[in-house]
Amino acid sequence: MKTILKIAATTIALVLMLIADIPLLPVQLVPEAHAVLGVRRRTAVVVGATVHAADSAQMAQSQQQAAAAQQQAAASQQQAAAAQQQATAAKQDAAAAKQQAAAAPPAPPAAAAGTLLPLGTVVSALPAGCVSTPVGGVEYYYCGGNFYRAVFQGNTLVYVTAQPK
């Protein structure tokens, strides 16, 4: 019922404006309204908003600014995703290098000088400058170009040249 009353009141107001030429609603004509009405009056009812050239220029400028802001946001998201991928790749590379280092037997130091002894040679004491090197859960000592492994002969601790496994 209320809707019908609103429609009737609006229709009456429109008819009065057109017939009596009383500008109840100050609205500027849009060129399309002139073409539709075919009149030379200064007022007309246009459904929607009144469009001015300045308003449309401002609207276009604000739309351009919004589009530029969206492009900047998209670019920053792409940069963040690329940085995250690089960080993930670096972590994976570091993990792979760590696994390779753990799996490979240690390389002898290049500066080691000395006489290479045949495998199985027994010595009672290690030469000076030996470096402890665990390989596969077994402790080896590297010195002078040879790897030694600690063993007992009876109650005596001796070192035997060996090849790390």
ABEGO torsion letter per residue (X at the ends): XAAAAAAAAAAAAAAAAAAAGBBABBBBBBAAAAAAAGBABABBBBBEBBBBAAAAAAAAAAAAAAAAAAAAAAAAAAAAAAAAAAAAAAAAAAAAAAAAAAABBBBBBAABBEBBBBBGBBBABBBBGBBBBBBGGBBBBBBGGBBBBBBBBEABBBBBBBBBX
